[in-house]
Amino acid sequence: MADVTIKLIKSLNGRAKDQIATANSLGLRKIGDTTTQQDSAAVQGKIRKISHLVSVDTAE
């Protein structure tokens, strides 16, 4: 499986609790935080839920 790099580019202030929890579950807490995750259906669902707050780069 490929890896995806996820970077938080917008603030979590004022966001819904479920969006904050989703970002935290990916390891994103502050603007500029970056994490690399295995590309799976669960991770893709989390990315989709907070797609307006993150940028995603796929490593091939």
The first five atom37 places (N, CA, C, CB, O) and aatype in JSON, in Angstrom:
{
  "aatype": [12, 0, 3, 19, 16, 9, 11, 10, 9, 11, 15, 10, 2, 7, 1, 0, 11, 3, 5, 9, 0, 16, 0, 2, 15, 10, 7, 10, 1, 11, 9, 7, 3, 16, 16, 16, 5, 5, 3, 15, 0, 0, 19, 5, 7, 11, 9, 1, 11, 9, 15, 8, 10, 19, 15, 19, 3, 16, 0, 6],
  "atom_mask": [
    [1, 1, 1, 1, 1],
    [1, 1, 1, 1, 1],
    [1, 1, 1, 1, 1],
    [1, 1, 1, 1, 1],
    [1, 1, 1, 1, 1],
    [1, 1, 1, 1, 1],
    [1, 1, 1, 1, 1],
    [1, 1, 1, 1, 1],
    [1, 1, 1, 1, 1],
    [1, 1, 1, 1, 1],
    [1, 1, 1, 1, 1],
    [1, 1, 1, 1, 1],
    [1, 1, 1, 1, 1],
    [1, 1, 1, 0, 1],
    [1, 1, 1, 1, 1],
    [1, 1, 1, 1, 1],
    [1, 1, 1, 1, 1],
    [1, 1, 1, 1, 1],
    [1, 1, 1, 1, 1],
    [1, 1, 1, 1, 1],
    [1, 1, 1, 1, 1],
    [1, 1, 1, 1, 1],
    [1, 1, 1, 1, 1],
    [1, 1, 1, 1, 1],
    [1, 1, 1, 1, 1],
    [1, 1, 1, 1, 1],
    [1, 1, 1, 0, 1],
    [1, 1, 1, 1, 1],
    [1, 1, 1, 1, 1],
    [1, 1, 1, 1, 1],
    [1, 1, 1, 1, 1],
    [1, 1, 1, 0, 1],
    [1, 1, 1, 1, 1],
    [1, 1, 1, 1, 1],
    [1, 1, 1, 1, 1],
    [1, 1, 1, 1, 1],
    [1, 1, 1, 1, 1],
    [1, 1, 1, 1, 1],
    [1, 1, 1, 1, 1],
    [1, 1, 1, 1, 1],
    [1, 1, 1, 1, 1],
    [1, 1, 1, 1, 1],
    [1, 1, 1, 1, 1],
    [1, 1, 1, 1, 1],
    [1, 1, 1, 0, 1],
    [1, 1, 1, 1, 1],
    [1, 1, 1, 1, 1],
    [1, 1, 1, 1, 1],
    [1, 1, 1, 1, 1],
    [1, 1, 1, 1, 1],
    [1, 1, 1, 1, 1],
    [1, 1, 1, 1, 1],
    [1, 1, 1, 1, 1],
    [1, 1, 1, 1, 1],
    [1, 1, 1, 1, 1],
    [1, 1, 1, 1, 1],
    [1, 1, 1, 1, 1],
    [1, 1, 1, 1, 1],
    [1, 1, 1, 1, 1],
    [1, 1, 1, 1, 1]
  ],
  "atom_positions": [
    [[0.83, -1.19, 0.0], [0.0, 0.0, 0.0], [0.88, 1.25, 0.0], [-0.95, 0.0, 1.21], [1.98, 1.26, 0.54]],
    [[0.37, 2.28, -0.61], [1.09, 3.55, -0.67], [0.84, 4.35, 0.61], [0.65, 4.37, -1.91], [-0.07, 4.06, 1.39]],
    [[1.67, 5.34, 0.81], [1.51, 6.24, 1.95], [0.92, 7.56, 1.48], [2.87, 6.48, 2.66], [1.1, 7.96, 0.32]],
    [[0.21, 8.23, 2.38], [-0.28, 9.58, 2.11], [0.27, 10.5, 3.18], [-1.84, 9.62, 2.06], [0.32, 10.14, 4.35]],
    [[0.68, 11.69, 2.76], [1.15, 12.71, 3.69], [0.05, 13.74, 3.82], [2.49, 13.36, 3.2], [-0.43, 14.29, 2.83]],
    [[-0.35, 14.01, 5.06], [-1.46, 14.9, 5.35], [-0.93, 16.08, 6.16], [-2.6, 14.16, 6.11], [-0.22, 15.88, 7.15]],
    [[-1.26, 17.3, 5.74], [-0.81, 18.5, 6.44], [-2.01, 19.36, 6.79], [0.2, 19.3, 5.57], [-2.86, 19.62, 5.94]],
    [[-2.08, 19.79, 8.05], [-3.16, 20.67, 8.5], [-2.84, 22.09, 8.05], [-3.35, 20.6, 10.06], [-1.82, 22.65, 8.45]],
    [[-3.71, 22.67, 7.23], [-3.44, 24.01, 6.68], [-4.4, 25.07, 7.19], [-3.5, 23.96, 5.18], [-4.17, 26.26, 6.97]],
    [[-5.46, 24.66, 7.88], [-6.4, 25.62, 8.45], [-6.63, 25.28, 9.91], [-7.74, 25.62, 7.67], [-6.46, 24.14, 10.34]],
    [[-7.0, 26.29, 10.68], [-7.17, 26.15, 12.11], [-8.36, 25.27, 12.47], [-7.33, 27.51, 12.74], [-9.33, 25.17, 11.72]],
    [[-8.27, 24.64, 13.64], [-9.36, 23.83, 14.17], [-10.29, 24.66, 15.06], [-8.81, 22.65, 14.95], [-11.32, 24.16, 15.51]],
    [[-9.94, 25.92, 15.31], [-10.78, 26.78, 16.15], [-12.15, 26.97, 15.52], [-10.11, 28.13, 16.38], [-12.25, 27.3, 14.33]],
    [[-13.19, 26.78, 16.3], [-14.55, 27.0, 15.83], [-15.11, 25.87, 15.0], [0.0, 0.0, 0.0], [-16.22, 25.99, 14.49]],
    [[-14.39, 24.79, 14.84], [-14.86, 23.65, 14.04], [-15.73, 22.74, 14.91], [-13.66, 22.86, 13.44], [-15.68, 22.79, 16.14]],
    [[-16.51, 21.9, 14.25], [-17.34, 20.94, 14.97], [-16.46, 19.95, 15.73], [-18.29, 20.19, 13.99], [-15.34, 19.65, 15.3]],
    [[-16.98, 19.46, 16.85], [-16.2, 18.55, 17.69], [-15.77, 17.3, 16.93], [-16.99, 18.15, 18.91], [-14.68, 16.78, 17.16]],
    [[-16.62, 16.8, 16.03], [-16.25, 15.59, 15.3], [-15.12, 15.86, 14.32], [-17.46, 15.03, 14.56], [-14.3, 14.97, 14.08]],
    [[-15.04, 17.06, 13.75], [-13.93, 17.4, 12.86], [-12.63, 17.54, 13.64], [-14.23, 18.7, 12.1], [-11.58, 17.11, 13.17]],
    [[-12.69, 18.12, 14.82], [-11.5, 18.24, 15.67], [-11.02, 16.85, 16.08], [-11.8, 19.11, 16.94], [-9.82, 16.57, 16.05]],
    [[-11.94, 15.98, 16.45], [-11.58, 14.62, 16.84], [-10.97, 13.85, 15.68], [-12.81, 13.87, 17.37], [-10.03, 13.07, 15.87]],
    [[-11.48, 14.06, 14.48], [-10.94, 13.39, 13.3], [-9.51, 13.85, 13.04], [-11.82, 13.66, 12.07], [-8.63, 13.03, 12.77]],
    [[-9.27, 15.16, 13.12], [-7.92, 15.69, 12.92], [-6.97, 15.15, 13.99], [-7.93, 17.24, 12.94], [-5.84, 14.76, 13.68]],
    [[-7.42, 15.13, 15.23], [-6.58, 14.61, 16.31], [-6.27, 13.13, 16.12], [-7.26, 14.83, 17.65], [-5.17, 12.69, 16.44]],
    [[-7.22, 12.37, 15.6], [-6.98, 10.94, 15.4], [-5.94, 10.7, 14.3], [-8.29, 10.24, 15.04], [-5.29, 9.65, 14.27]],
    [[-5.78, 11.67, 13.4], [-4.74, 11.58, 12.39], [-3.4, 12.13, 12.9], [-5.17, 12.34, 11.13], [-2.39, 12.04, 12.2]],
    [[-3.39, 12.69, 14.1], [-2.16, 13.23, 14.67], [-1.94, 14.69, 14.33], [0.0, 0.0, 0.0], [-0.82, 15.18, 14.43]],
    [[-2.99, 15.39, 13.93], [-2.89, 16.8, 13.55], [-3.51, 17.66, 14.66], [-3.6, 17.07, 12.18], [-4.7, 17.52, 14.97]],
    [[-2.71, 18.53, 15.25], [-3.2, 19.34, 16.35], [-3.04, 20.84, 16.1], [-2.5, 18.96, 17.61], [-3.88, 21.62, 16.52]],
    [[-1.96, 21.25, 15.43], [-1.7, 22.66, 15.16], [-1.52, 22.86, 13.66], [-0.44, 23.15, 15.93], [-1.2, 21.92, 12.94]],
    [[-1.74, 24.09, 13.2], [-1.51, 24.41, 11.8], [-0.06, 24.09, 11.47], [-1.85, 25.9, 11.49], [0.85, 24.45, 12.21]],
    [[0.15, 23.42, 10.35], [1.49, 23.05, 9.93], [1.9, 21.64, 10.32], [0.0, 0.0, 0.0], [2.91, 21.13, 9.84]],
    [[1.13, 21.0, 11.21], [1.43, 19.62, 11.58], [1.29, 18.72, 10.36], [0.51, 19.13, 12.73], [0.36, 18.87, 9.57]],
    [[2.22, 17.78, 10.22], [2.22, 16.86, 9.1], [2.33, 15.43, 9.63], [3.39, 17.17, 8.12], [3.03, 15.17, 10.61]],
    [[1.62, 14.53, 8.98], [1.68, 13.12, 9.34], [1.67, 12.27, 8.08], [0.51, 12.74, 10.27], [1.12, 12.68, 7.05]],
    [[2.27, 11.11, 8.17], [2.25, 10.15, 7.06], [1.49, 8.93, 7.54], [3.7, 9.77, 6.59], [1.81, 8.35, 8.58]],
    [[0.48, 8.53, 6.77], [-0.38, 7.41, 7.12], [-0.4, 6.41, 5.97], [-1.81, 7.89, 7.46], [-0.17, 6.78, 4.81]],
    [[-0.69, 5.15, 6.29], [-0.93, 4.14, 5.27], [-2.23, 4.51, 4.55], [-1.0, 2.7, 5.88], [-3.2, 4.91, 5.19]],
    [[-2.26, 4.37, 3.25], [-3.46, 4.66, 2.47], [-4.45, 3.51, 2.63], [-3.12, 4.9, 0.97], [-4.25, 2.43, 2.08]],
    [[-5.52, 3.76, 3.38], [-6.56, 2.75, 3.6], [-7.92, 3.42, 3.51], [-6.37, 2.04, 4.97], [-8.01, 4.65, 3.44]],
    [[-8.95, 2.62, 3.51], [-10.31, 3.16, 3.43], [-10.63, 4.03, 4.65], [-11.33, 2.02, 3.32], [-11.3, 5.05, 4.52]],
    [[-10.15, 3.63, 5.82], [-10.42, 4.41, 7.04], [-9.76, 5.79, 6.97], [-9.92, 3.64, 8.28], [-10.37, 6.79, 7.32]],
    [[-8.51, 5.82, 6.53], [-7.79, 7.09, 6.42], [-8.43, 7.96, 5.34], [-6.3, 6.84, 6.1], [-8.55, 9.17, 5.52]],
    [[-8.83, 7.37, 4.22], [-9.48, 8.14, 3.17], [-10.79, 8.75, 3.66], [-9.74, 7.25, 1.94], [-11.12, 9.88, 3.29]],
    [[-11.54, 8.03, 4.49], [-12.77, 8.57, 5.06], [-12.49, 9.74, 5.97], [0.0, 0.0, 0.0], [-13.23, 10.72, 5.96]],
    [[-11.44, 9.66, 6.78], [-11.07, 10.76, 7.67], [-10.65, 11.98, 6.86], [-9.93, 10.32, 8.62], [-11.02, 13.1, 7.18]],
    [[-9.87, 11.75, 5.81], [-9.44, 12.85, 4.95], [-10.65, 13.52, 4.31], [-8.46, 12.35, 3.87], [-10.72, 14.75, 4.24]],
    [[-11.58, 12.73, 3.84], [-12.78, 13.27, 3.19], [-13.58, 14.13, 4.16], [-13.65, 12.12, 2.66], [-14.15, 15.15, 3.76]],
    [[-13.62, 13.73, 5.43], [-14.4, 14.46, 6.43], [-13.81, 15.84, 6.71], [-14.48, 13.65, 7.72], [-14.55, 16.78, 6.99]],
    [[-12.48, 15.96, 6.66], [-11.85, 17.25, 6.96], [-11.05, 17.76, 5.76], [-10.92, 17.12, 8.19], [-10.03, 18.44, 5.93]],
    [[-11.51, 17.44, 4.56], [-10.77, 17.81, 3.34], [-10.58, 19.31, 3.19], [-11.49, 17.27, 2.13], [-9.62, 19.75, 2.56]],
    [[-11.48, 20.11, 3.76], [-11.37, 21.56, 3.65], [-10.33, 22.14, 4.62], [-12.72, 22.2, 3.91], [-10.05, 23.33, 4.57]],
    [[-9.77, 21.3, 5.5], [-8.79, 21.76, 6.48], [-7.38, 21.25, 6.21], [-9.21, 21.33, 7.84], [-6.43, 21.72, 6.83]],
    [[-7.23, 20.31, 5.3], [-5.95, 19.65, 5.08], [-5.54, 19.68, 3.63], [-6.0, 18.23, 5.56], [-6.36, 19.89, 2.73]],
    [[-4.23, 19.47, 3.41], [-3.73, 19.19, 2.07], [-3.13, 17.79, 2.1], [-2.66, 20.27, 1.6], [-2.54, 17.38, 3.09]],
    [[-3.3, 17.08, 1.0], [-2.91, 15.67, 0.95], [-1.95, 15.47, -0.22], [-4.15, 14.73, 0.81], [-2.2, 15.96, -1.33]],
    [[-0.86, 14.75, 0.04], [0.1, 14.42, -0.99], [0.32, 12.91, -0.95], [1.45, 15.19, -0.79], [0.58, 12.35, 0.11]],
    [[0.2, 12.26, -2.09], [0.4, 10.82, -2.13], [1.82, 10.51, -2.55], [-0.6, 10.15, -3.09], [2.35, 11.09, -3.5]],
    [[2.43, 9.58, -1.83], [3.79, 9.14, -2.17], [3.67, 7.89, -3.01], [4.65, 8.88, -0.89], [2.92, 6.98, -2.68]],
    [[4.42, 7.84, -4.1], [4.35, 6.67, -4.98], [5.7, 6.03, -5.14], [3.8, 7.05, -6.33], [5.82, 5.03, -5.84]]
  ]
}
